Amino acid sequence: GQQLNQSPQSMFIQEGEDVSMNCTSSSIFNTWLWYKQDPGEGPVLLIALYKAGELTSNGRLTAQFGITRKDSFLNISASIPSDVGIYFCAGQLGNNDMRFGAGTRLTVKP
Amino acid sequence: DTEVTQTPKHLVMGMTNKKSLKCEQHMGHRAMYWYKQKAKKPPELMFVYSYEKLSINESVPSRFSPECPNSSLLNLHLHALQPEDSALYLCASSQEEGGYRATNEKLFFGSGTQLSVL
């Protein structure tokens, strides 16, 4: 199947540190999205990427769509306690078919 | 208005019950989705409606029955569920312009219905 491999599975960092996570796949995706999910809530869209090589920022968040269209990374700079949560990458194959990575659970120690 | 509203937020049902989950959006989106999410797992696609027609069914058991009464509403009818069906059920919508299935979509999610089957 068209699996997304997301890493790392979890991260424990100190407040103020930068964070990096990524997703890779053997399939080519048309769109990469990054979401954050808090417990008991739905995922909230952080960044959307549509073109190979595209680099997009949203505040302290930066994400890139890999040149091969098979990978993407998300960076968070100067982490703060409210960054805690689960981050999911999602890739669109086509025809409304959006698939999710397994998630990266981020813990930020004050 | 960028909200997708789901009701109820929590639902407890027995295996012989019939219940329905509801989802509503007023963003003019023409694609609506149901995802199932187990604890500590990513959302798994169940159904997609495109222009009120079922376009994707990910081999979901027939005890889950989706319905799209109009472009703003999406229901999921539940009947004879099993305890392993307990999960967070997420509704999402996306714009899908032009009357064809889009390949560059942003999905907007509701807060989900936390379902427990006893």
Contacts between the chains, C-beta under 8 A, distances in Angstrom:
chain1	res1	chain2	res2	distance
A	30	B	103	4.2
A	30	B	104	6.1
A	31	B	103	6.9
A	31	B	104	5.1
A	31	B	105	6.6
A	33	B	106	6.6
A	33	B	107	7.0
A	35	B	109	7.8
A	40	B	88	7.6
A	40	B	111	7.7
A	40	B	112	7.4
A	40	B	114	6.7
A	41	B	111	5.3
A	41	B	112	6.9
A	42	B	4	7.6
A	42	B	6	7.9
A	42	B	90	5.2
A	42	B	92	7.7
A	42	B	109	3.5
A	42	B	110	5.2
A	42	B	111	4.9
A	42	B	112	5.0
A	43	B	43	6.9
A	43	B	90	7.5
A	43	B	109	5.0
A	44	B	109	7.3
A	45	B	106	5.9
A	45	B	107	7.1
A	45	B	108	6.6
A	45	B	109	7.9
A	48	B	106	5.1
A	50	B	104	5.1
A	88	B	42	5.7
A	88	B	43	7.7
A	90	B	107	7.3
A	92	B	103	6.3
A	92	B	104	7.2
A	92	B	105	6.1
A	94	B	101	7.2
A	94	B	103	4.7
A	95	B	55	7.0
A	95	B	56	7.3
A	95	B	101	4.2
A	95	B	103	7.3
A	96	B	31	5.2
A	96	B	33	7.2
A	96	B	48	4.6
A	96	B	50	6.0
A	96	B	55	6.3
A	96	B	56	6.4
A	96	B	94	7.0
A	96	B	96	7.0
A	96	B	101	5.7
A	96	B	102	6.9
A	96	B	105	6.6
A	97	B	45	7.2
A	97	B	48	7.6
A	97	B	56	6.5
A	98	B	33	7.6
A	98	B	45	6.8
A	98	B	105	7.2
A	98	B	107	5.8
A	99	B	45	7.2
A	100	B	42	3.7
A	100	B	43	5.3
A	100	B	44	7.8
A	101	B	42	6.3
A	102	B	41	7.3
A	102	B	42	5.6
A	103	B	40	7.8
A	103	B	41	7.8
A	103	B	42	5.5
